[in-house]
Amino acid sequence: MRKKLLYICVTVALLLPLGSCSDVMDVTPDGRLTMEEVFSNPDYVPAYFSTAFDAIPFKMSWYYWFDNLPSALSDESWSCDDVEGTGAINAYKGQGSARENIFETMYNDQFDYGYWNKYWKSIRILNVFLKNLPTASVDSENNRSRWGAEARVLRAFYYLQLVKWYGALPIIKEPFPDDADYSTLKKNTAVECLKFVVEDCEEAMKCEELPWRITNSEEFRRLSRGIAAAICSQAALYAASPLYNNGENLWDWAYEKNKICFQKLKENGYELYTQHLYPEEYSCSYGEYFVQNGGGNGANPVDKETIWGSLKDNHPMWWVWGLPIQSNYRAGCVPSQELVDAYDMLETGKPVLDLEKPYLDETHLQPNYTEGSGYNPARPYEGRDPRFYATVIYNGAYIYVGNTKSVVQTYNGGNCELRDNDRRYTRTGYYLNKYRNWQAFSGMPGADGKWKFYRMGEVYLNLAEAAIEAGHIDEGLALINDIRHRAGFDPSVDVTATTQEEARLLLRHERQVEFAFEEHRFFDTRRWTKNEDDMENEKFCTGMRAKRSGLKLTYERFIVGSDGSSPSKLSYKAKWHFLPIPIDDVSSLEDQTGDRWQNYGW
C-alpha cells in the first residue's frame, strides 16, 4: 500500500515539480517503507523531498478567519472582525497563552496555523533528505546537486520563519534517531540561528545547477538562487537588529552580506517594477505591481521584481477585504490613521508629521506637523505620495464596482460609512486598496494580486538599512531615493540627512510606507526594540471620522477600540515580540532538559 501511495506521489511531483502531495500522503498506509528503500529508488526520492514543501505558508488573508494577523497587530491596520469576538480582537485584549493563541488556532485546514509544528516537521524531512541524498539513487547528478541546494534554501526559509515567530532555537542539522536523548538539547541564540540561515543560503548559491530565476513553466514550484539571496538578505539584516544581535555589533557584516545579495540579484535580471501600463486604473507603477500574478517566473517576465511569489490566490478582495458597495462579506484589516499619516507630500517630498516625534500625545490625537510640507488638514488626502492612493481607499476616492465608477463615502450616512457593529464596514475611515485589481468584483474572482514572499524592493531597503547602520549613509539614502523615484517622487525632492539618526528615521519611515500590508511592519517594529521593551507605537490606534453637514465636510481624529483610558491593542506589550512555544512541546522540553524554553512573558 505504501509503495502504491509513494508511486502516486511521484506522479504528482512530476506533474507539479516538487509540489505538495500531502493529500495523497495523508491516507494512512497499511505498512511503511524504510528510509533505505525510499532513497534506493529514483522515483521515491523526489516524492519524499516534495513533502517538505507542504509547510510553505499562504500569508495575506489566509490567517485565522481571513485576517492578515501580522498587519492587524501592528500599527498599520485594525481588524474589523473585532465585532465577531474572534481573531485579532483576542490579542487586542491581551488574550493568548501557550495553550492557545491566534496564530496556532486551527479553524480548518484552509487557514495558516501551527507554525511551530509544521516548520519543525519539514525541517526534519529536509535533514533526512540532505543526509541521504549523497548516496541516494537519483536519475541524474544534475538533480542531486540541484535538489540539495533547494533543500538548503527551503530549510533556511523555515528556520528564518521560526526565528521571526519564536526567537532563539536549537540548530538541528542532522535527523534525530528514534531513541534520541533530548536532555542535552540546548537553544542556540537567535543570532546564531540567523547566521545558520545565511550559511545555508550561501551554500545553495554556489550551486551552478540551481537557476537564478525559474524560466520553465513546468518548474514554477521550484526554488532558485534568487530566493536564496533574498532570504540571506533578510536574515543578515535581522541578525544585526537589536532584538536578535545579542549585544553584538554586526552591521558591517550585515552590510557586506546584503551588498553581495543585492549585486547578484541585479546581475541576474531582478529589478524594480517601473512599468505603468494602466495609468487610468493605477496611481503609479507601485500600485500596478501588486496586482501582478506571474510570480516573477518566465524567460522574460513583465514582473522582474518578484523573487518568490505565492502560488495561492488571495481571497477575492471584493469579498474578504472589500467595501459595502461591492456587496462584501467583510471589510478585513483596514488601514490606520498612523499608516495614512506616514505618506509624504508629493510636491515637497516632506513628511506630514515630524519623524522623530510624530505625535504630541500618547493617544496620537495631536499630530506634530512638519512645517512647510504642504499638508492641509481640511483636505487630508490631496497631493500625497502615489503609494497612498495605491494602498488606501478613503472618503472621496473612486473605485469601479464592476464597470461602474463609484465614489466612496465614509462620512455619516455614506455608502461606506464608519460603523462599530458590522464587520462589513470600516472602523478607521479607510479600506484597503493594495493587491486589488481595479476590475475586481463578484464576476472576476482570482483577479487580485498574489502574495509576494520576497521582492527586489525589499532587498533595496534591506541594503539601505544595513548601509546606514554601518555608516555608509549616502549609499543608504541613494537606495531609499531609488524606491521613492519608482513611487513617483521627483529627484528634486530626494531625501537627505546630515546624521546617522536622521538617516535611520528616514529609512524606517520608508519601510513603513513601501511595505504596508506585507507583514514587514509587524516584524520591523519588533526587531527594532529589545526583547523586554514594549512596542509603544502599537499602543493606540486611531482613525479619521469624516462628518458631513449639508455640503460641508470636516475631519476628526479618534481612537479606535478604546475611550483613551486604556490601550487600543494590549498586544503592544513586550511579550508579543514572540509567540509562545506550544504548551505540550515546551513542557516536554523543560522536563527533559531542566532549562527554561518558554519565551519571555508567556
Secondary structure, DSSP 8 states (H G I E B T S, - for coil): -HHHHHHHHHHHHHHTTT---HHHHTS--SS---HHHHHTSTTHHHHHHHGGGGG----GGGSGGG--HHHHHSTTEEEGGGGGT-THHHHHTT---SS--TTT--S-TTS---HHHHHHHHHHHHHHHHHHGGGS--S-HHHHHHHHHHHHHHHHHHHHHHHHHH-------S---TT--GGG-----HHHHHHHHHHHHHHHHT-TTS-SS---GGGTT---HHHHHHHHHHHHHHHHSTTTSTT---HHHHHHHHHHHHHHHHHTT-------S-TTT-SSHHHHHTT--STT-SSS-S--SEEEE-SS----TTTTS--GGGT-S---EEE-HHHHHTS-BTTT---SB-SS--BSSTTS-SB-B-TTS---TTSTTSSB-HHHHHHEE-TT-EEEETTEEEE---STTSTT---SS-TTS-SSS-EE-TT--TT-STTSTT-S---EEEEHHHHHHHHHHHHHHTT-HHHHHHHHHHHHHHHT--GGG----SSHHHHHHHHHHHHHHHTTTSSHHHHHHHHTS-TTS--GGGS-EEEEEEEEETTEEEEEEEEESS-SSS-S-GGGSGGGGS----HHHHHHHHHHH-S--S-TT-
